């Protein structure tokens, strides 16, 4: 079960309209900042986190005690240099690290649970824009994100085109494919099949659907890796034994690794948040989002007239959001007449490559940001 430390957060003054037609009141946005904001507020960079990420991009995680998820990228003298830039990273709505989500309390003092409205990536971005308004930042020097964070970066550029001068989207897509949706549905069904899920109303029981959430995390984690990376790291090597057990313990190292990933995840993440955020990602289709049923539905139209500069980065071993997805965005930006650069980097780690050591990515990020 996720602990509940105090988070730095703001409550937005206005209700947040959602794509579902519902309205979310008293929205809380939890966030962290790194580096000083310039007097003219022109050096702000918004970092958007991925599905299971949070605002602790370059500081110790208050629940796990582990380093920030992009600590190697953000800091003094690093590619996103906090000696020069004021970096903001906020927990998206629907999540569980201080922003409004299913674990947060509704007006009746009880957790929302499944009463929390279904959200979209654009709804998350509306919350981020509300935070920027609160901070008095009219235009960002850059918005940066990988994976789901890249979706937010693209959505911000399309729906709030004057809010960022630069847009860096890494290992991402403009829409979720059928395969993406299928993997997420496996995870959601695992959570909802756990008896402790209790139709989402488990907060007061003390019994959380950890088994289902762990399986969901295990299934998702496989998609973040590459076959070559798994083979190199684990192969068919056995875990702490000389021979097969002829049972169903974790005989193989890769099995033990996935179980470790699953059990660790349950200590820092809320199962209902996993349901809501994966659904938001599955609904994501930027061309459809920006047409609102009125336009052509062409992705290029989503970026029509944008003043921002763009950079798209993909990895050759990423089969979750392969290079073809980034090229699709680049072609749309070209058709819209937007300045865009694109690079495919070689790395053996699959989708997670953007989080791991990659000197080539460091150079791209530093060069584009500056």
N, C-alpha and C positions, 0 to 999 in steps of 0.2 A: 504494500500500500504506500502511496506517495505521502511523504511527510509534508507539513505545511509551514515552512519557514516564512518569515516576513519578506515581502518583495517590494522593491521600489516600483511604484505604480501610480498612474493618474486615472481619475474618473473623467471620462469625456463629458463635457457640459450638455451636449445634445444627444438625443436618441439616435441610434444607428439603423438606417433603413437597410434591409437585407434583400437579396435577390429573390427570396421565397415570397416576398410581400409582407413578411412580418417585420416588426421593429423591436430592436433590443435596447432596453433602457439601462441607464447607469452602467455603461460599459467601462470596465477596468482594463487598462493596457499596462502590463508590467514590462519594464525595459531597463537596460543598462547602457551606459555611455563610457567612452574611452577617449582621452585626448581633450584638449580645450576647444571650445567653440569660438571662432573668430568674432570680432566685434561686428562685422558685417554679416555674420552667419553664413558665409559663402563656402565654408570648408567642411560642411556636414556630409557624411556618407551613411546611408542607411543599408545595413546588412540584413537580409531576409533569411531566416533559418529554414531548414528542411523539416520533413514530417515529424521526426522525433527529436528535433533540436529545440533550442530555447534561447533566451536572451544572453546566456553566459558564454559569449563567443570567445572571450579572452580573459576570463577570470574563473576562479575555482567554483565548481558546481556546488551549490549549498546542500544538495541532497546526497550526492555521491562522493564529494570531495575530490573529484577528478578535474584535470585541467579543462579549460574551455575548448569547445569543439573546433575552433579555428585559431587556437593560440599561436600556431606557427606562422599564421598569415597576418595577424593583427597585433600591432604593438610598436614600440619605439624602434625605428630603423628597419621595420619589416615591410613587406610589399604594400600593405595598407598601413602607412606610417602614422602612428598616433602623435608623433612630434609635429606633424603637419595637418592632420585631419581630425575632426571630431566624429567619432564613429558611434552610431546608434544602432542597437539591436533590440527588437521588441518581441516578446512572446505573442504569437498570433492568437486571436480569439478562437475559442474552441479547444485550446490547449489547457495545460494544467500546471503552469508555472507562474501563476499570479494573474494572468489575463482572464477575462470572462469566458467560462466554459462550462461543461456539464457538472463539474465538481464544485463550481462556485455557488454561492448562496443566492437564491432568488429573493424577491421582495417579502416572501413569507418566512424567510430565515432558514429555509431548508435547501439542500442542494438541488439545482435544476434537474440533474440526472437527464432522463430522456425528454424532459419538458424543454430543454434548451433547443432553440430553433436550428434546423439544418442550415449550414452556412456554405459559402462558396469561397474560392480564392479571391474573387473581387470583394467579397465582404471582409475578408482578412485585410485586404489592401485599404478598404475604407477605414478600418480601425487604425492602420498605420498612418494614413493621412490625417486622421483626427489627432494622433499623437504629434505629428509634425506641426499641425496648427497650434496645438497647446505649447509647443516649444518655440513657436514663432519663426519656423523655418519655411520660407516660401518656396525656395528651390534648392534641391540637393546638388552637391557637387557630383554625386554618383549614387545610384542604387545598385547593389550587388547581391546576387543570390545564386546558390547551387541547388539543383533538384527542385523540390517544391519552392525553395527560395527563388529560383530562377523564374518559376511561374509567376510569383508575386512581382518580381522585377518587371517582367513583360506586361503584366496586367496593369501595373502602375503607369508604365510608359504609354499604354494604349488608352487607359481610362482617365488618367490625369497627366496629359502630355507635357504640361509646363512645370511639373514638380521635380524633374530630374534632368540634369544636363547630359549625363552619361548613364548608360545602362549596360551592365555586365551580367550576362546570364550564362551559367556554367552547367553542363550536364543536365539539360532540361528539355522541355517540350512545350509546344503551344496547345496541346490537347492530349488527353489520356487515351491510349489505344485499348482495344478489347482485351489484349493480353494484360495490360496494366490493371484494368478493372477486374479481371479474373483473379489475379493474385490477391488483390485487396479483398475481394469477396471471400476467398478462402480464410483470410485472417479474421474478417468480421464474423463469419459463421463459427469459427473456433471460439471466439469470445462469447457469442450469444448461446453457444451450446454448453458452456460451462454452467453448471447448476448455481454457482455463486453469483452469476451475473444478475439473476433475479429481475429480469426485464429492465436492467439498468439501475435499479433502486437498491444498491448494495452499500451505500456510504455509511449508514448507521449500524449495519449488521456486524462490521468487523471482519467479514468474510468476503474477500474480493476475488474476482475471477482470474486469479493469477495463472492458472493452468491454461486457460484459453488465450490469455494475452501473451503468454510465453510462446505458445504454438504460433500465434499470429506473427510475433517478432521473428521466430525461426524461419517461417516461410518467406517473410519479407527480406530477411537478411541474405538469403540465398540469392535474391535478385540483385543485391548490391555488389555482389562479388562476381568474378569471372571464373570460367572453368579452368583456365590456365593458372589463375591465382590459387584456386582451391587445390588443384593437383600439386602445384609446387609447394604449398604450405602443409598439406595433409596427405595427399596421395591416398593410398589404402593402408596407411600405417595404423597399427593398433594402439589403443590408449591404455598405458600402464598394465600391459599383460603380454605374455609371450605367445598366446594362442587364442583362438576364438572361443567364446564362452558357450556357444550353442544355446544362447538365450537372448534376452532383449535388453540387456544392459548396453551401455555405450561402448561397444567393442572398438569402434573406429574413432580416431582422433577428431575427425570432422563431426561425428555425432556429439562427442563431448563438448566441442566448441560451440555448436548450435545450442545445446542445452544451457551452457553457461551464458550465452548471449540472451536467451529467453528469460532465464531466472533473474539476471541482473536488470533487465529492462523493467520487470514488474516492480522493482523498488523505486523507480523514478518516474513512472508514467501511469496515467489513468486509463483504464480500459475504455471507458465511454469516450474520452478524448480521441482515442485511436479510431473508434467508429466514425466520429464526426469529421476528423481531419482526412481520413482516407476517402470518405464520401465526397468531401469538398474537392479533393484531387481528381476523383473520378468524374465529377461534373465539369471539370475544367476543359473548356474548348474556347480559346480566345476569339476565334473568328465568330463563333455563335454568340459569345458573351457580348461582343461589341456591336453586333448587328441588332441585338434585342428583338429579333424577329422582324426587323424593318429594313435592314440593309441587305447587301448581296451575300453576306456570309463568307466573303473572301477574306483571308487573313491579311492580305495587303491593305484592305480598307480599315482594319483595326489600327494601322499605323499611319494612316493618311494624315499628312501635315505635321507629323511629329518633329519637333526641333532637336531632339536628342541625338547623340551619337551612340552607336551600339557596338558591342563586342560579344560574339557567341563563341563558346569553347565547348568542344566535345572530346571524348576519349575513345580510342579505337577498340577498347575491350568492354565498353559499356553496352550491354545488350538490353538494359531496362529503358534507357533513353538514348538510342544509338545515334550516330552521327547524322543519319538521314533526317532525324527529327530537327536537329539544329539547322541543317541545310534548308529544310522547309521554311523555317523562320527567316533565315538569311535571304532566301529568294523573295519572300513576302516583303521584307524591308527594302530590297532592291527595287521591287515593283512600286513601292510607295515613295521611292526616291530618298530614302533615309540613308545617311552615312553609316556603313556597317563594316566591321572586320570580322573574320572568322578563322579559327584555327582548330584543327583536330590534333590532339596530342596523343602520343603513344605511352601507354602505361599498362601494367599487367593486372591492376587491381579491380577492374570493372567500374561500376557506377561510383563506388566509394573513392575513386582516384582523386576526386577534387578535395577530399578531406585529408589525404595522406601526402607524404613527402613527394613533391613534384617540382623540381627547380624550374622546369619549363613553364608550368602554370604560374609560379611566382613571378617570372619575368613578364608574362603576359599581363597579369593583374597589375603589377607595378607600372608597366609601360602605359597601359590604358588609363589607369586612375590618374596618373600624372600628366 
